[in-house]
Amino acid sequence: MRRFGYAGAPRTGTRTVPPADVRERLVPPFPEPGARPWQLLGLGPARARRLAKATQWLGPLLVAALAGVLRFWHLGRPRDLVFDETYYAKDAWALLHLGYEGTWPDRKIADPQILAHPQVISLSDTGSFVAHPPTGKWVIAVGEWMFGLDPVGWRFMTAALGTLSVFMLCRIGRRLFRSTFLGCLAGALMAIDGLHLVMSRTALLDLVVMFFVLAAFGCLLIDRDRYRYRARLAAALPADAEGRVRPDADTGDRAGTGRRPWRLAAGVLLGLAASTKWNGLYVLVFFVVLTLLWDVGARRVAGARHPYRSVLRRDLGRSVLSLVPTALLTYLLSWTGWFLSDDGWGRHWADGRGGTWSWIPAPLRSFWHYEYLVYQFNVGLHTPHKYQSNPWSWLVLGRPVLFAYDSPQPGRDGCSTAAACTRTVLALGTPALWWSACLALAYLLYRWALRRDWRAGAILCAVAAGYLPWFLYQDRTVFSFYAVVFVPYLCLAVAMMIGALLGPRGATERRRLRGSVAAGLVLLIAWNFVYFYPIYTGQTIPYSGWQSRMWLDTWI
């Protein structure tokens, strides 16, 4: 993996020796982009170098363009309020017009009125109790402000964030692996993941959480090596007569790292994630631990005698303050519309109430009471659902969620066969990608545990942050589409595994054969996505075609 940015200590025989320059381990340089492919196309050396350098932006933009086409094509199909869109689309409209979630009639009345011509919007200004914070619904409301309360309006922003997240993953992968190719590969894999596609075309909150968490992960990566921390440590280390930087115990223990604006930005983004759905709070905890371990690793490479003690003394306070209070303040500010209202649900609960905590302003006590009731609702949600699943089955796609189902009759709605047809939207990850990701996660465990590859640890931490907390709620009603939060890191894991299969430049013939296996895996994932594409996007297909795609009985 040294070809793709791995900067572990080189080995000489059975003895491990430090690299000549510690800077390469603190801040691994980006390799010069190869211009040879462009020269083979007939371009001159200078133009080929310019084009090769431009691919670091052109590559991600092209991958994002592909993702955008897939996500925006016939975005209004199906013309219905799909699954929990019946809650979030209407709550978003209420936020847009009231500043808080109002009350709607029963969905059997309100939904047909919204989809009718002429449209009837029967929103009342009476506050309604809701189970999730407002940020994700404010995001959905932006699309409704632009296009109105219709399927394109309430799905526009999730499609936009889904497309932008693919671009971000390309750039994050490039920084993580020091390879534009592997970064674009990770982004392309997410562009053709079925679960990410379906969630990008549906106005649910989980895709919004995924976007903010991924953006925070990218900010932390930038903070790690490009700005301030590692670069500042490297600059503070002494150099020998030949200009090579060596570890220094005093510098490693005592060097300051200055302000860290990218970590502050990550705190804001994690606050936005938590103010969309509460599972963003778990990600905050995992990422705080991750960044502190990164700081420990940096001081150890710099030569610190006691890296943990140095981090506790010099980095812990600033790291925690830039993430945790920032996230909590962002969460509180996301409720501004509720605080400014008079009719939001429970807004005046604490007015006139005494007691031990009466010294706290009434709006804050009302807010705390509201949040307590939301917590009680969420942990006590045990209502059985046909498509609920246990987190143990998510990685192997044990029980996907059917968002929409219709059976057009012959000669109607695109059904051109003699028998009945089927039109579905199934929240199912691309099977070849997810099952490959299971192998990739095992490989990353090896890389992290035995080779101390920090990139493997970062990816595993992000997967754990989005996945493991759900195991705490074995009796709660949960769904497999919650896994969209860690889809980007599964794609990074597969890209890293493929990078290992490709091997270094000048590899042996046997190693190149393994590289061809990697290429075959990518083609298999692409074919698998194309095969399942009709049931991701609500296309009308023969019933037999739908049945042939139900590879497992639990998918039905």
Secondary structure as a PSIPRED ss2 file (coil, helix, strand):
# PSIPRED VFORMAT (PSIPRED V4.0)

   1 M C   1.000  0.000  0.000
   2 R H   0.000  1.000  0.000
   3 R H   0.000  1.000  0.000
   4 F H   0.000  1.000  0.000
   5 G C   1.000  0.000  0.000
   6 Y C   1.000  0.000  0.000
   7 A C   1.000  0.000  0.000
   8 G C   1.000  0.000  0.000
   9 A C   1.000  0.000  0.000
  10 P C   1.000  0.000  0.000
  11 R E   0.000  0.000  1.000
  12 T E   0.000  0.000  1.000
  13 G C   1.000  0.000  0.000
  14 T C   1.000  0.000  0.000
  15 R E   0.000  0.000  1.000
  16 T E   0.000  0.000  1.000
  17 V C   1.000  0.000  0.000
  18 P C   1.000  0.000  0.000
  19 P C   1.000  0.000  0.000
  20 A C   1.000  0.000  0.000
  21 D C   1.000  0.000  0.000
  22 V C   1.000  0.000  0.000
  23 R H   0.000  1.000  0.000
  24 E H   0.000  1.000  0.000
  25 R H   0.000  1.000  0.000
  26 L H   0.000  1.000  0.000
  27 V C   1.000  0.000  0.000
  28 P C   1.000  0.000  0.000
  29 P C   1.000  0.000  0.000
  30 F C   1.000  0.000  0.000
  31 P C   1.000  0.000  0.000
  32 E C   1.000  0.000  0.000
  33 P C   1.000  0.000  0.000
  34 G C   1.000  0.000  0.000
  35 A C   1.000  0.000  0.000
  36 R H   0.000  1.000  0.000
  37 P H   0.000  1.000  0.000
  38 W H   0.000  1.000  0.000
  39 Q H   0.000  1.000  0.000
  40 L H   0.000  1.000  0.000
  41 L C   1.000  0.000  0.000
  42 G C   1.000  0.000  0.000
  43 L C   1.000  0.000  0.000
  44 G C   1.000  0.000  0.000
  45 P H   0.000  1.000  0.000
  46 A H   0.000  1.000  0.000
  47 R H   0.000  1.000  0.000
  48 A H   0.000  1.000  0.000
  49 R H   0.000  1.000  0.000
  50 R H   0.000  1.000  0.000
  51 L H   0.000  1.000  0.000
  52 A H   0.000  1.000  0.000
  53 K H   0.000  1.000  0.000
  54 A H   0.000  1.000  0.000
  55 T H   0.000  1.000  0.000
  56 Q H   0.000  1.000  0.000
  57 W H   0.000  1.000  0.000
  58 L H   0.000  1.000  0.000
  59 G H   0.000  1.000  0.000
  60 P H   0.000  1.000  0.000
  61 L H   0.000  1.000  0.000
  62 L H   0.000  1.000  0.000
  63 V H   0.000  1.000  0.000
  64 A H   0.000  1.000  0.000
  65 A H   0.000  1.000  0.000
  66 L H   0.000  1.000  0.000
  67 A H   0.000  1.000  0.000
  68 G H   0.000  1.000  0.000
  69 V H   0.000  1.000  0.000
  70 L H   0.000  1.000  0.000
  71 R H   0.000  1.000  0.000
  72 F H   0.000  1.000  0.000
  73 W C   1.000  0.000  0.000
  74 H C   1.000  0.000  0.000
  75 L C   1.000  0.000  0.000
  76 G C   1.000  0.000  0.000
  77 R C   1.000  0.000  0.000
  78 P C   1.000  0.000  0.000
  79 R C   1.000  0.000  0.000
  80 D C   1.000  0.000  0.000
  81 L C   1.000  0.000  0.000
  82 V C   1.000  0.000  0.000
  83 F C   1.000  0.000  0.000
  84 D C   1.000  0.000  0.000
  85 E H   0.000  1.000  0.000
  86 T H   0.000  1.000  0.000
  87 Y H   0.000  1.000  0.000
  88 Y H   0.000  1.000  0.000
  89 A H   0.000  1.000  0.000
  90 K H   0.000  1.000  0.000
  91 D H   0.000  1.000  0.000
  92 A H   0.000  1.000  0.000
  93 W H   0.000  1.000  0.000
  94 A H   0.000  1.000  0.000
  95 L H   0.000  1.000  0.000
  96 L H   0.000  1.000  0.000
  97 H H   0.000  1.000  0.000
  98 L H   0.000  1.000  0.000
  99 G C   1.000  0.000  0.000
 100 Y C   1.000  0.000  0.000
 101 E C   1.000  0.000  0.000
 102 G C   1.000  0.000  0.000
 103 T E   0.000  0.000  1.000
 104 W C   1.000  0.000  0.000
 105 P C   1.000  0.000  0.000
 106 D C   1.000  0.000  0.000
 107 R H   0.000  1.000  0.000
 108 K H   0.000  1.000  0.000
 109 I H   0.000  1.000  0.000
 110 A H   0.000  1.000  0.000
 111 D H   0.000  1.000  0.000
 112 P H   0.000  1.000  0.000
 113 Q H   0.000  1.000  0.000
 114 I H   0.000  1.000  0.000
 115 L H   0.000  1.000  0.000
 116 A C   1.000  0.000  0.000
 117 H C   1.000  0.000  0.000
 118 P C   1.000  0.000  0.000
 119 Q C   1.000  0.000  0.000
 120 V C   1.000  0.000  0.000
 121 I C   1.000  0.000  0.000
 122 S C   1.000  0.000  0.000
 123 L C   1.000  0.000  0.000
 124 S E   0.000  0.000  1.000
 125 D C   1.000  0.000  0.000
 126 T C   1.000  0.000  0.000
 127 G C   1.000  0.000  0.000
 128 S C   1.000  0.000  0.000
 129 F C   1.000  0.000  0.000
 130 V C   1.000  0.000  0.000
 131 A C   1.000  0.000  0.000
 132 H C   1.000  0.000  0.000
 133 P C   1.000  0.000  0.000
 134 P C   1.000  0.000  0.000
 135 T H   0.000  1.000  0.000
 136 G H   0.000  1.000  0.000
 137 K H   0.000  1.000  0.000
 138 W H   0.000  1.000  0.000
 139 V H   0.000  1.000  0.000
 140 I H   0.000  1.000  0.000
 141 A H   0.000  1.000  0.000
 142 V H   0.000  1.000  0.000
 143 G H   0.000  1.000  0.000
 144 E H   0.000  1.000  0.000
 145 W H   0.000  1.000  0.000
 146 M H   0.000  1.000  0.000
 147 F H   0.000  1.000  0.000
 148 G C   1.000  0.000  0.000
 149 L C   1.000  0.000  0.000
 150 D C   1.000  0.000  0.000
 151 P H   0.000  1.000  0.000
 152 V H   0.000  1.000  0.000
 153 G H   0.000  1.000  0.000
 154 W H   0.000  1.000  0.000
 155 R H   0.000  1.000  0.000
 156 F H   0.000  1.000  0.000
 157 M H   0.000  1.000  0.000
 158 T H   0.000  1.000  0.000
 159 A H   0.000  1.000  0.000
 160 A H   0.000  1.000  0.000
 161 L H   0.000  1.000  0.000
 162 G H   0.000  1.000  0.000
 163 T H   0.000  1.000  0.000
 164 L H   0.000  1.000  0.000
 165 S H   0.000  1.000  0.000
 166 V H   0.000  1.000  0.000
 167 F H   0.000  1.000  0.000
 168 M H   0.000  1.000  0.000
 169 L H   0.000  1.000  0.000
 170 C H   0.000  1.000  0.000
 171 R H   0.000  1.000  0.000
 172 I H   0.000  1.000  0.000
 173 G H   0.000  1.000  0.000
 174 R H   0.000  1.000  0.000
 175 R H   0.000  1.000  0.000
 176 L H   0.000  1.000  0.000
 177 F H   0.000  1.000  0.000
 178 R C   1.000  0.000  0.000
 179 S C   1.000  0.000  0.000
 180 T H   0.000  1.000  0.000
 181 F H   0.000  1.000  0.000
 182 L H   0.000  1.000  0.000
 183 G H   0.000  1.000  0.000
 184 C H   0.000  1.000  0.000
 185 L H   0.000  1.000  0.000
 186 A H   0.000  1.000  0.000
 187 G H   0.000  1.000  0.000
 188 A H   0.000  1.000  0.000
 189 L H   0.000  1.000  0.000
 190 M H   0.000  1.000  0.000
 191 A H   0.000  1.000  0.000
 192 I C   1.000  0.000  0.000
 193 D C   1.000  0.000  0.000
 194 G H   0.000  1.000  0.000
 195 L H   0.000  1.000  0.000
 196 H H   0.000  1.000  0.000
 197 L H   0.000  1.000  0.000
 198 V H   0.000  1.000  0.000
 199 M H   0.000  1.000  0.000
 200 S H   0.000  1.000  0.000
 201 R C   1.000  0.000  0.000
 202 T C   1.000  0.000  0.000
 203 A C   1.000  0.000  0.000
 204 L C   1.000  0.000  0.000
 205 L C   1.000  0.000  0.000
 206 D H   0.000  1.000  0.000
 207 L H   0.000  1.000  0.000
 208 V H   0.000  1.000  0.000
 209 V H   0.000  1.000  0.000
 210 M H   0.000  1.000  0.000
 211 F H   0.000  1.000  0.000
 212 F H   0.000  1.000  0.000
 213 V H   0.000  1.000  0.000
 214 L H   0.000  1.000  0.000
 215 A H   0.000  1.000  0.000
 216 A H   0.000  1.000  0.000
 217 F H   0.000  1.000  0.000
 218 G H   0.000  1.000  0.000
 219 C H   0.000  1.000  0.000
 220 L H   0.000  1.000  0.000
 221 L H   0.000  1.000  0.000
 222 I H   0.000  1.000  0.000
 223 D H   0.000  1.000  0.000
 224 R H   0.000  1.000  0.000
 225 D H   0.000  1.000  0.000
 226 R C   1.000  0.000  0.000
 227 Y C   1.000  0.000  0.000
 228 R C   1.000  0.000  0.000
 229 Y H   0.000  1.000  0.000
 230 R H   0.000  1.000  0.000
 231 A H   0.000  1.000  0.000
 232 R H   0.000  1.000  0.000
 233 L H   0.000  1.000  0.000
 234 A H   0.000  1.000  0.000
 235 A H   0.000  1.000  0.000
 236 A H   0.000  1.000  0.000
 237 L C   1.000  0.000  0.000
 238 P C   1.000  0.000  0.000
 239 A E   0.000  0.000  1.000
 240 D C   1.000  0.000  0.000
 241 A C   1.000  0.000  0.000
 242 E C   1.000  0.000  0.000
 243 G C   1.000  0.000  0.000
 244 R C   1.000  0.000  0.000
 245 V E   0.000  0.000  1.000
 246 R C   1.000  0.000  0.000
 247 P C   1.000  0.000  0.000
 248 D C   1.000  0.000  0.000
 249 A H   0.000  1.000  0.000
 250 D H   0.000  1.000  0.000
 251 T H   0.000  1.000  0.000
 252 G H   0.000  1.000  0.000
 253 D H   0.000  1.000  0.000
 254 R H   0.000  1.000  0.000
 255 A C   1.000  0.000  0.000
 256 G C   1.000  0.000  0.000
 257 T C   1.000  0.000  0.000
 258 G C   1.000  0.000  0.000
 259 R C   1.000  0.000  0.000
 260 R C   1.000  0.000  0.000
 261 P H   0.000  1.000  0.000
 262 W H   0.000  1.000  0.000
 263 R H   0.000  1.000  0.000
 264 L H   0.000  1.000  0.000
 265 A H   0.000  1.000  0.000
 266 A H   0.000  1.000  0.000
 267 G H   0.000  1.000  0.000
 268 V H   0.000  1.000  0.000
 269 L H   0.000  1.000  0.000
 270 L H   0.000  1.000  0.000
 271 G H   0.000  1.000  0.000
 272 L H   0.000  1.000  0.000
 273 A H   0.000  1.000  0.000
 274 A H   0.000  1.000  0.000
 275 S C   1.000  0.000  0.000
 276 T C   1.000  0.000  0.000
 277 K C   1.000  0.000  0.000
 278 W C   1.000  0.000  0.000
 279 N H   0.000  1.000  0.000
 280 G H   0.000  1.000  0.000
 281 L H   0.000  1.000  0.000
 282 Y H   0.000  1.000  0.000
 283 V H   0.000  1.000  0.000
 284 L H   0.000  1.000  0.000
 285 V H   0.000  1.000  0.000
 286 F H   0.000  1.000  0.000
 287 F H   0.000  1.000  0.000
 288 V H   0.000  1.000  0.000
 289 V H   0.000  1.000  0.000
 290 L H   0.000  1.000  0.000
 291 T H   0.000  1.000  0.000
 292 L H   0.000  1.000  0.000
 293 L H   0.000  1.000  0.000
 294 W H   0.000  1.000  0.000
 295 D H   0.000  1.000  0.000
 296 V H   0.000  1.000  0.000
 297 G H   0.000  1.000  0.000
 298 A H   0.000  1.000  0.000
 299 R H   0.000  1.000  0.000
 300 R H   0.000  1.000  0.000
 301 V H   0.000  1.000  0.000
 302 A H   0.000  1.000  0.000
 303 G C   1.000  0.000  0.000
 304 A C   1.000  0.000  0.000
 305 R C   1.000  0.000  0.000
 306 H C   1.000  0.000  0.000
 307 P H   0.000  1.000  0.000
 308 Y H   0.000  1.000  0.000
 309 R H   0.000  1.000  0.000
 310 S H   0.000  1.000  0.000
 311 V H   0.000  1.000  0.000
 312 L H   0.000  1.000  0.000
 313 R H   0.000  1.000  0.000
 314 R H   0.000  1.000  0.000
 315 D C   1.000  0.000  0.000
 316 L H   0.000  1.000  0.000
 317 G H   0.000  1.000  0.000
 318 R H   0.000  1.000  0.000
 319 S H   0.000  1.000  0.000
 320 V H   0.000  1.000  0.000
 321 L H   0.000  1.000  0.000
 322 S H   0.000  1.000  0.000
 323 L H   0.000  1.000  0.000
 324 V H   0.000  1.000  0.000
 325 P H   0.000  1.000  0.000
 326 T H   0.000  1.000  0.000
 327 A H   0.000  1.000  0.000
 328 L H   0.000  1.000  0.000
 329 L H   0.000  1.000  0.000
 330 T H   0.000  1.000  0.000
 331 Y H   0.000  1.000  0.000
 332 L H   0.000  1.000  0.000
 333 L H   0.000  1.000  0.000
 334 S C   1.000  0.000  0.000
 335 W C   1.000  0.000  0.000
 336 T H   0.000  1.000  0.000
 337 G H   0.000  1.000  0.000
 338 W H   0.000  1.000  0.000
 339 F H   0.000  1.000  0.000
 340 L H   0.000  1.000  0.000
 341 S C   1.000  0.000  0.000
 342 D C   1.000  0.000  0.000
 343 D C   1.000  0.000  0.000
 344 G C   1.000  0.000  0.000
 345 W C   1.000  0.000  0.000
 346 G C   1.000  0.000  0.000
 347 R C   1.000  0.000  0.000
 348 H C   1.000  0.000  0.000
 349 W C   1.000  0.000  0.000
 350 A C   1.000  0.000  0.000
 351 D C   1.000  0.000  0.000
 352 G C   1.000  0.000  0.000
 353 R C   1.000  0.000  0.000
 354 G C   1.000  0.000  0.000
 355 G C   1.000  0.000  0.000
 356 T C   1.000  0.000  0.000
 357 W C   1.000  0.000  0.000
 358 S C   1.000  0.000  0.000
 359 W C   1.000  0.000  0.000
 360 I C   1.000  0.000  0.000
 361 P C   1.000  0.000  0.000
 362 A H   0.000  1.000  0.000
 363 P H   0.000  1.000  0.000
 364 L H   0.000  1.000  0.000
 365 R H   0.000  1.000  0.000
 366 S H   0.000  1.000  0.000
 367 F H   0.000  1.000  0.000
 368 W H   0.000  1.000  0.000
 369 H H   0.000  1.000  0.000
 370 Y H   0.000  1.000  0.000
 371 E H   0.000  1.000  0.000
 372 Y H   0.000  1.000  0.000
 373 L H   0.000  1.000  0.000
 374 V H   0.000  1.000  0.000
 375 Y H   0.000  1.000  0.000
 376 Q H   0.000  1.000  0.000
 377 F H   0.000  1.000  0.000
 378 N H   0.000  1.000  0.000
 379 V H   0.000  1.000  0.000
 380 G C   1.000  0.000  0.000
 381 L C   1.000  0.000  0.000
 382 H C   1.000  0.000  0.000
 383 T C   1.000  0.000  0.000
 384 P C   1.000  0.000  0.000
 385 H C   1.000  0.000  0.000
 386 K C   1.000  0.000  0.000
 387 Y C   1.000  0.000  0.000
 388 Q C   1.000  0.000  0.000
 389 S C   1.000  0.000  0.000
 390 N C   1.000  0.000  0.000
 391 P H   0.000  1.000  0.000
 392 W H   0.000  1.000  0.000
 393 S H   0.000  1.000  0.000
 394 W C   1.000  0.000  0.000
 395 L C   1.000  0.000  0.000
 396 V C   1.000  0.000  0.000
 397 L C   1.000  0.000  0.000
 398 G C   1.000  0.000  0.000
 399 R C   1.000  0.000  0.000
 400 P C   1.000  0.000  0.000
 401 V E   0.000  0.000  1.000
 402 L E   0.000  0.000  1.000
 403 F E   0.000  0.000  1.000
 404 A E   0.000  0.000  1.000
 405 Y E   0.000  0.000  1.000
 406 D E   0.000  0.000  1.000
 407 S C   1.000  0.000  0.000
 408 P C   1.000  0.000  0.000
 409 Q C   1.000  0.000  0.000
 410 P C   1.000  0.000  0.000
 411 G C   1.000  0.000  0.000
 412 R C   1.000  0.000  0.000
 413 D C   1.000  0.000  0.000
 414 G C   1.000  0.000  0.000
 415 C C   1.000  0.000  0.000
 416 S C   1.000  0.000  0.000
 417 T C   1.000  0.000  0.000
 418 A C   1.000  0.000  0.000
 419 A C   1.000  0.000  0.000
 420 A C   1.000  0.000  0.000
 421 C E   0.000  0.000  1.000
 422 T E   0.000  0.000  1.000
 423 R E   0.000  0.000  1.000
 424 T E   0.000  0.000  1.000
 425 V E   0.000  0.000  1.000
 426 L E   0.000  0.000  1.000
 427 A E   0.000  0.000  1.000
 428 L C   1.000  0.000  0.000
 429 G C   1.000  0.000  0.000
 430 T C   1.000  0.000  0.000
 431 P H   0.000  1.000  0.000
 432 A H   0.000  1.000  0.000
 433 L H   0.000  1.000  0.000
 434 W H   0.000  1.000  0.000
 435 W H   0.000  1.000  0.000
 436 S H   0.000  1.000  0.000
 437 A H   0.000  1.000  0.000
 438 C H   0.000  1.000  0.000
 439 L H   0.000  1.000  0.000
 440 A H   0.000  1.000  0.000
 441 L H   0.000  1.000  0.000
 442 A H   0.000  1.000  0.000
 443 Y H   0.000  1.000  0.000
 444 L H   0.000  1.000  0.000
 445 L H   0.000  1.000  0.000
 446 Y H   0.000  1.000  0.000
 447 R H   0.000  1.000  0.000
 448 W H   0.000  1.000  0.000
 449 A H   0.000  1.000  0.000
 450 L H   0.000  1.000  0.000
 451 R H   0.000  1.000  0.000
 452 R C   1.000  0.000  0.000
 453 D C   1.000  0.000  0.000
 454 W H   0.000  1.000  0.000
 455 R H   0.000  1.000  0.000
 456 A H   0.000  1.000  0.000
 457 G H   0.000  1.000  0.000
 458 A H   0.000  1.000  0.000
 459 I H   0.000  1.000  0.000
 460 L H   0.000  1.000  0.000
 461 C H   0.000  1.000  0.000
 462 A H   0.000  1.000  0.000
 463 V H   0.000  1.000  0.000
 464 A H   0.000  1.000  0.000
 465 A H   0.000  1.000  0.000
 466 G H   0.000  1.000  0.000
 467 Y H   0.000  1.000  0.000
 468 L H   0.000  1.000  0.000
 469 P H   0.000  1.000  0.000
 470 W H   0.000  1.000  0.000
 471 F H   0.000  1.000  0.000
 472 L H   0.000  1.000  0.000
 473 Y C   1.000  0.000  0.000
 474 Q C   1.000  0.000  0.000
 475 D C   1.000  0.000  0.000
 476 R C   1.000  0.000  0.000
 477 T C   1.000  0.000  0.000
 478 V C   1.000  0.000  0.000
 479 F C   1.000  0.000  0.000
 480 S H   0.000  1.000  0.000
 481 F H   0.000  1.000  0.000
 482 Y H   0.000  1.000  0.000
 483 A H   0.000  1.000  0.000
 484 V H   0.000  1.000  0.000
 485 V H   0.000  1.000  0.000
 486 F H   0.000  1.000  0.000
 487 V H   0.000  1.000  0.000
 488 P H   0.000  1.000  0.000
 489 Y H   0.000  1.000  0.000
 490 L H   0.000  1.000  0.000
 491 C H   0.000  1.000  0.000
 492 L H   0.000  1.000  0.000
 493 A H   0.000  1.000  0.000
 494 V H   0.000  1.000  0.000
 495 A H   0.000  1.000  0.000
 496 M H   0.000  1.000  0.000
 497 M H   0.000  1.000  0.000
 498 I H   0.000  1.000  0.000
 499 G H   0.000  1.000  0.000
 500 A H   0.000  1.000  0.000
 501 L H   0.000  1.000  0.000
 502 L H   0.000  1.000  0.000
 503 G C   1.000  0.000  0.000
 504 P C   1.000  0.000  0.000
 505 R C   1.000  0.000  0.000
 506 G C   1.000  0.000  0.000
 507 A C   1.000  0.000  0.000
 508 T C   1.000  0.000  0.000
 509 E H   0.000  1.000  0.000
 510 R H   0.000  1.000  0.000
 511 R H   0.000  1.000  0.000
 512 R H   0.000  1.000  0.000
 513 L H   0.000  1.000  0.000
 514 R H   0.000  1.000  0.000
 515 G H   0.000  1.000  0.000
 516 S H   0.000  1.000  0.000
 517 V H   0.000  1.000  0.000
 518 A H   0.000  1.000  0.000
 519 A H   0.000  1.000  0.000
 520 G H   0.000  1.000  0.000
 521 L H   0.000  1.000  0.000
 522 V H   0.000  1.000  0.000
 523 L H   0.000  1.000  0.000
 524 L H   0.000  1.000  0.000
 525 I H   0.000  1.000  0.000
 526 A H   0.000  1.000  0.000
 527 W H   0.000  1.000  0.000
 528 N H   0.000  1.000  0.000
 529 F H   0.000  1.000  0.000
 530 V H   0.000  1.000  0.000
 531 Y H   0.000  1.000  0.000
 532 F H   0.000  1.000  0.000
 533 Y H   0.000  1.000  0.000
 534 P H   0.000  1.000  0.000
 535 I H   0.000  1.000  0.000
 536 Y H   0.000  1.000  0.000
 537 T C   1.000  0.000  0.000
 538 G C   1.000  0.000  0.000
 539 Q C   1.000  0.000  0.000
 540 T E   0.000  0.000  1.000
 541 I E   0.000  0.000  1.000
 542 P E   0.000  0.000  1.000
 543 Y H   0.000  1.000  0.000
 544 S H   0.000  1.000  0.000
 545 G H   0.000  1.000  0.000
 546 W H   0.000  1.000  0.000
 547 Q H   0.000  1.000  0.000
 548 S H   0.000  1.000  0.000
 549 R H   0.000  1.000  0.000
 550 M C   1.000  0.000  0.000
 551 W C   1.000  0.000  0.000
 552 L C   1.000  0.000  0.000
 553 D H   0.000  1.000  0.000
 554 T H   0.000  1.000  0.000
 555 W H   0.000  1.000  0.000
 556 I C   1.000  0.000  0.000
